[in-house]
């Protein structure tokens, strides 16, 4: 499926999930590791902790009393992040396997271990 623009109902597949540890493989933050905070399937983007930081100037409002310059993570393309396998501690591609109990889990293509918790 091709990801649509803003406001489309097409839900694209993303190989990352919230809570995954990922390593950025391209861009200004290449080599950095972080946890996936949010996945945006419609635009195939993910927000990773400590990656693609931008400064935003906030004006004090009744809801947010403290104004000033805040730093926030911006989304990066999902193709620029690879899942880090918990057992071999290296970035890896993700495969799928169906277990005996019928669950479909993600597996590390390098070592074959189950990635899902």
C-alpha positions in Angstrom: 0.0 0.0 0.0 1.2 3.5 -0.8 0.9 6.0 2.0 -1.4 8.9 1.2 -1.1 12.5 2.2 -2.7 14.2 5.1 -6.3 13.2 5.7 -6.4 10.0 3.7 -7.9 6.8 5.0 -5.1 4.6 3.6 -3.3 2.8 6.5 0.3 2.0 5.5 2.3 -0.8 7.1 5.1 0.3 9.4 7.7 -2.2 10.7 8.2 -0.3 13.9 6.0 -0.3 17.0 5.7 2.0 20.0 8.3 1.1 22.6 10.8 -0.5 20.2 14.4 0.5 20.5 15.6 1.7 17.1 18.8 3.0 15.5 18.7 5.8 13.0 20.5 4.7 9.8 20.5 7.9 7.8 20.2 11.7 8.2 21.8 14.1 10.6 21.1 11.7 13.6 22.6 8.6 11.9 23.9 6.1 14.5 21.7 7.4 17.4 19.6 5.0 19.3 16.3 5.8 21.0 12.9 4.5 21.9 9.9 4.9 19.5 7.5 7.3 21.3 4.8 7.5 18.5 4.0 5.8 15.2 2.2 7.7 12.4 1.2 5.0 9.9 -0.7 7.4 7.5 2.6 9.2 6.7 5.0 6.3 7.5 6.7 8.3 10.1 7.9 7.7 13.7 8.9 9.9 16.6 12.0 8.6 18.3 13.2 9.8 21.7 16.2 12.2 21.4 16.3 12.2 17.6 15.5 15.0 15.2 15.2 17.6 18.0 13.8 21.1 17.0 13.5 24.2 19.1 10.1 25.7 19.3 9.2 29.1 20.6 6.1 28.9 22.9 4.1 31.9 24.0 2.7 31.7 27.5 -1.1 30.8 27.4 -3.6 30.1 30.1 -3.1 26.4 29.6 0.7 26.6 29.4 1.9 29.3 31.9 5.6 28.9 31.2 6.6 30.2 27.8 10.0 30.2 26.2 12.1 28.0 23.9 11.3 24.3 24.2 12.9 21.4 22.5 10.8 18.6 21.0 11.3 15.5 18.9 10.0 15.7 15.3 9.0 12.7 13.2 11.4 10.9 10.9 10.6 8.5 8.1 10.2 5.0 9.3 12.6 3.7 6.6 15.4 5.7 8.3 15.2 3.6 11.5 16.0 -0.1 12.1 14.9 -2.2 15.1 17.7 -3.1 17.5 17.5 -6.8 18.5 17.4 -7.1 22.3 19.4 -10.3 22.3 22.2 -9.6 19.8 22.1 -5.7 20.4 22.5 -4.9 16.7 20.2 -3.2 14.2 18.3 -5.8 12.2 15.6 -6.4 9.7 12.4 -7.9 11.0 10.9 -11.2 10.0 7.7 -12.9 11.1 7.0 -16.3 12.5 3.8 -18.0 13.8 4.4 -19.8 17.1 2.8 -23.1 18.2 0.2 -21.3 20.2 -0.9 -19.4 17.1 0.6 -16.0 17.9 2.4 -14.1 15.0 5.6 -12.6 16.4 8.4 -10.5 14.9 11.9 -12.2 14.8 15.4 -10.9 14.3 16.8 -11.8 10.8 20.3 -11.9 12.2 20.0 -14.3 15.2 16.4 -15.6 14.8 15.3 -14.6 18.3 11.8 -13.3 19.0 11.7 -9.5 19.3 8.2 -9.1 20.6 7.9 -9.1 24.4 
